[in-house]
Every structure is written in C-alpha cells, then in structure tokens.
Amino acid sequence: MAVNPGKLETNFSRGIEMIQAAANAGNHYVLFPELWTSGYPVVAPEKTSIANEEFIKVLRVLSFEKKIVIGGSFLLKENHNFYNRYVLITPDGEQPIVYDKIHLFKPLKEDQVLTSGKKITFKTYQEAAIGLSICYDLRFPELFRAYSAERVYLFLLAAEWPISRIAHWKILVQARAIENQSFFAAVNCVGKTATDTFGGNSMLVDPYGNVVCSGNETDECLLFTDCDLSAAETYRKNFRVLESQRKEIFNVH
C-alpha cells in the first residue's frame, strides 16, 4: 500500500477497499504496513490517535462481518504516552491483540515522540501461534528468538522500509524465518513522500527461507497465498536446530 502522510481518511478508505477485495477473494488474514492510516512524520499525534481509535472500531465490525483477521500498526495514545502499536483484530469479538514497537528508530526521531514497548506479544488464534513486530524490530534477532521459544510459528511484521535499504529487508526477513524455523509475513509500503522512497517487497517466507510470494518495489498490490503452519511444527521436529541452543551461555530464557 502507498501511504500518504497525514491523509488519514484517504489512507483508511484505500485500506477498506483492499480489505473488501481480499475478503471477497476468500482470504482469512489481511495485513497492512506500518502506520498505514497516517504515515510518517508523526504530526498532530493527539488528533491522529483519536481518529485511529475510531478506525479500529470500524475495522472490528468489518472483521466480524467478513470473518477475517485484520492487522497493521497505528499511532495510538495510552496513559499520556504515544505508541507505534501493532493491532491484530480477530473476528471472534475479543479485544484486539496489540504489540508496542520495542525498538524505536532514532534517525526518524521516533524516540522523541513515541514510547517504546516493554514486552513481546504473541497469541494463539485458531491454533495459529502468532508473534507481532514492527519495522526496525526486524534488525533485532532476539525478539524473534523469544517468540520461537514460545512455539510461535508465524511472525507478522508491519513496516515502512526505505528502498535504499531494501536489500537488507529481503535478507533479514528470510534470515529470521530460517533461524527460527517459522513462517514470516512481512508487509512494507510503497511510494514516495517528501523525504523517503519506500521499497515494497512485501512477502511471505516459509521456515526454509523460501519466498512463497512477494510484491515488487513500486506498485500497490494484494498478495494472496495459503500458509499451512503445521509445516513449521513438522520441520522443527524433523530438524531440531532450536534444541541445540546453549541458553546457559547466552542468557537466553
């Protein structure tokens, strides 16, 4: 998706169109990039947060009606602090599963506006163990190792990753999938803003590191694919890499 900074209604309307198209094609998960309703830079955070709260209410109704899971990150406020928050909405009517971005990107001055998350977030939904992450988190393998220790077989990541570092994106998504023997659905935006050009290449990678599907660098698109998470569990049982960890040496819990 191409995200227009500060154009909340425009972005949200485009997102609704994409959700409708994906749901009509029979998809069960619909995943969006980082801050897909507002984009960067973060301006008028109070107003943006209020608008996003209303958007999420609409998405919860749509999730229930279409029987789909909807995920992506939003700028949201809680207890006087602003967070870059991944919100995963499930059609069962339960409260959304949320994750606050742990690793804030200082070159964009995220740390001056946002509060860092303090914990990992994973959830089992319909037998799918899911771990959430946002953009810069991709560069920190310990987050995903912590998820794999909790038997998470599907990582979801929402990003606004620039084209100048898109080679890193491709390698790191595959590496995180390979080293944790997990599926990885990584969603990145496309298009240009006044300060950045984003690199697209949203992709699903399997536990072997194979790219199951991928977008290109420039175009909005809907990627449809099937994902059998039991393949990750089988692979872990047949090739027991994670059991060889020396946790007592590296202080991994």
Secondary structure, DSSP 8 states (H G I E B T S, - for coil): -B--TT-HHHHHHHHHHHHHHHHHTT-SEEE--TTTTT-SS--SHHHHHHHHHHHHHHHHHHHHHHT-EEEEEEEEEETTEEEEEEEEE-TTS---EEEE-SS--GGGTHHHH-----S--EEEETTEEEEEEEGGGGG-HHHHHHHHHTT--EEEEEE--BGGGHHHHHHHHHHHHHHHT-EEEEEE-EEE-SS-EEE---EEE-TTS-EEEE--SS----------THHHHHHHHHS--GGG--HHHHT--
